[in-house]
Amino acid sequence: MPIHIRRERPGDEKAIFDVNFLAFGQDAEPKVVDRLRGNCPEGVSLVAEDEGLLVGHILFTPAWIESGRTTVRGMGLAPLAVVPKRQRQGIGTALTGTGLSELDAAGVPYVVVIGHPGYYPRFGFEKASQYGFRCEYDEVPDEAFMMIVFQPRAIRGIRGTVKIRPEFAAAMQPAGRVGGG
Ligand SMILES: CC(C)(COP(=O)(O)OP(=O)(O)OC[C@H]1O[C@@H](n2cnc3c(N)ncnc32)[C@H](O)[C@@H]1OP(=O)(O)O)[C@@H](O)C(=O)NCCC(=O)NCCS
């Protein structure tokens, strides 16, 4: 049976915790996921299911840019996790691609990620600094803060700092990586 990507549903919570714990080898990321589930109903949480087992998870939560009196809302991708035994089989790609398509179709103008510059450009992410945006965390390297823009008109003339949910501060790592990628 092929991998099935679907929305998180009630009862998935423990399996999602376990997927993130196994992928990251620590509980910082799964705890952030749990906090955001409670705090952030606008989040989009997708799972990859294989014969009833959850093997991957991705979460998108609100991001925003305050520029003068304007706030431009988008989404942030984090975390993305695939259990170690099932990595490099296209599951992360399927979760990311499905999530981005859903957000694009829903009219979300942009998505940001703090992640691996070797991974996310394949989906269309580019350095956010190319668009004139920076990350609120100074320790994040320029090339690790990326953005995919679905609606260029929404950010035309807008510059500044992109904010992400404060819950992610707990999962920031010394190298400036959030459990996103
Ligand atoms: C990163 C991650 C989500 C990718 O999921 P995946 O299902 O293994 O990825 P896919 O099979 O869709 O894509 C595989 C490609 O991703 C790239 N890739 C995988 N892990 C990577 C990493 N840590 N850094 C950079 N590129 C990576 C490789 O180029 C690989 O291609 P290859 O097999 O030709 O070498 C998964 O490895 C993971 O959960 N890692 C641990 C948790 C983590 O660090 N998450 C943050 C992402 S870096």
The ligand as an SDF file (V2000), in Angstrom:
LIG
                    3D

 48 50  0  0  0  0  0  0  0  0999 V2000
   15.0750   15.8480    6.5540 C   0  0  0  0  0  0  0  0  0  0  0  0
   14.0150   14.7870    6.4470 C   0  0  0  0  0  0  0  0  0  0  0  0
   12.6730   15.3260    6.8950 C   0  0  0  0  0  0  0  0  0  0  0  0
   13.9230   14.3840    4.9830 C   0  0  0  0  0  0  0  0  0  0  0  0
   12.9100   13.4310    4.8230 O   0  0  0  0  0  0  0  0  0  0  0  0
   13.1380   12.2000    3.8550 P   0  0  0  0  0  0  0  0  0  0  0  0
   11.8520   11.4850    3.7390 O   0  0  0  0  0  0  0  0  0  0  0  0
   14.3060   11.4270    4.3370 O   0  0  0  0  0  0  0  0  0  0  0  0
   13.5070   12.9670    2.5190 O   0  0  0  0  0  0  0  0  0  0  0  0
   13.2110   12.5110    1.0340 P   0  0  0  0  0  0  0  0  0  0  0  0
   13.3590   11.0280    0.9030 O   0  0  0  0  0  0  0  0  0  0  0  0
   11.9490   13.1080    0.5710 O   0  0  0  0  0  0  0  0  0  0  0  0
   14.3840   13.2430    0.2930 O   0  0  0  0  0  0  0  0  0  0  0  0
   15.6650   12.6800    0.3790 C   0  0  0  0  0  0  0  0  0  0  0  0
   16.6460   13.7070   -0.0180 C   0  0  0  0  0  0  0  0  0  0  0  0
   16.6630   14.7000    0.9630 O   0  0  0  0  0  0  0  0  0  0  0  0
   17.9690   15.1370    1.1800 C   0  0  0  0  0  0  0  0  0  0  0  0
   18.1670   15.0990    2.5890 N   0  0  0  0  0  0  0  0  0  0  0  0
   17.6970   14.2130    3.4820 C   0  0  0  0  0  0  0  0  0  0  0  0
   18.0790   14.5550    4.7120 N   0  0  0  0  0  0  0  0  0  0  0  0
   18.7800   15.6860    4.5920 C   0  0  0  0  0  0  0  0  0  0  0  0
   19.4400   16.5240    5.5070 C   0  0  0  0  0  0  0  0  0  0  0  0
   19.4630   16.2810    6.8240 N   0  0  0  0  0  0  0  0  0  0  0  0
   20.0640   17.5950    5.0230 N   0  0  0  0  0  0  0  0  0  0  0  0
   20.0700   17.8630    3.7120 C   0  0  0  0  0  0  0  0  0  0  0  0
   19.4750   17.1090    2.8060 N   0  0  0  0  0  0  0  0  0  0  0  0
   18.8350   16.0270    3.2450 C   0  0  0  0  0  0  0  0  0  0  0  0
   18.8920   14.2790    0.4170 C   0  0  0  0  0  0  0  0  0  0  0  0
   19.3420   15.0340   -0.6860 O   0  0  0  0  0  0  0  0  0  0  0  0
   18.0440   13.1480   -0.0820 C   0  0  0  0  0  0  0  0  0  0  0  0
   18.3260   12.8820   -1.3890 O   0  0  0  0  0  0  0  0  0  0  0  0
   19.2200   11.5850   -1.7260 P   0  0  0  0  0  0  0  0  0  0  0  0
   18.4700   10.4240   -1.1590 O   0  0  0  0  0  0  0  0  0  0  0  0
   19.2610   11.6430   -3.1950 O   0  0  0  0  0  0  0  0  0  0  0  0
   20.5260   11.8260   -1.0560 O   0  0  0  0  0  0  0  0  0  0  0  0
   14.3450   13.5440    7.2940 C   0  0  0  0  0  0  0  0  0  0  0  0
   15.6100   13.0940    6.9170 O   0  0  0  0  0  0  0  0  0  0  0  0
   14.3360   13.7810    8.7890 C   0  0  0  0  0  0  0  0  0  0  0  0
   13.3110   13.6380    9.4310 O   0  0  0  0  0  0  0  0  0  0  0  0
   15.4960   14.0850    9.3660 N   0  0  0  0  0  0  0  0  0  0  0  0
   15.6400   14.1920   10.8120 C   0  0  0  0  0  0  0  0  0  0  0  0
   14.8630   15.3450   11.3550 C   0  0  0  0  0  0  0  0  0  0  0  0
   15.3780   16.6160   10.8130 C   0  0  0  0  0  0  0  0  0  0  0  0
   16.5530   16.9580   10.8700 O   0  0  0  0  0  0  0  0  0  0  0  0
   14.4450   17.3760   10.2910 N   0  0  0  0  0  0  0  0  0  0  0  0
   14.7780   18.6020    9.7920 C   0  0  0  0  0  0  0  0  0  0  0  0
   15.1340   18.4970    8.3730 C   0  0  0  0  0  0  0  0  0  0  0  0
   16.8780   18.6420    7.9640 S   0  0  0  0  0  0  0  0  0  0  0  0
  1  2  1  0
  2  3  1  0
  2  4  1  0
  2 36  1  0
  4  5  1  0
  5  6  1  0
  6  7  2  0
  6  8  1  0
  6  9  1  0
  9 10  1  0
 10 11  2  0
 10 12  1  0
 10 13  1  0
 13 14  1  0
 14 15  1  0
 15 16  1  0
 15 30  1  0
 16 17  1  0
 17 18  1  0
 17 28  1  0
 18 19  1  0
 18 27  1  0
 19 20  2  0
 20 21  1  0
 21 22  1  0
 21 27  2  0
 22 23  1  0
 22 24  2  0
 24 25  1  0
 25 26  2  0
 26 27  1  0
 28 29  1  0
 28 30  1  0
 30 31  1  0
 31 32  1  0
 32 33  2  0
 32 34  1  0
 32 35  1  0
 36 37  1  0
 36 38  1  0
 38 39  2  0
 38 40  1  0
 40 41  1  0
 41 42  1  0
 42 43  1  0
 43 44  2  0
 43 45  1  0
 45 46  1  0
 46 47  1  0
 47 48  1  0
M  END
$$$$
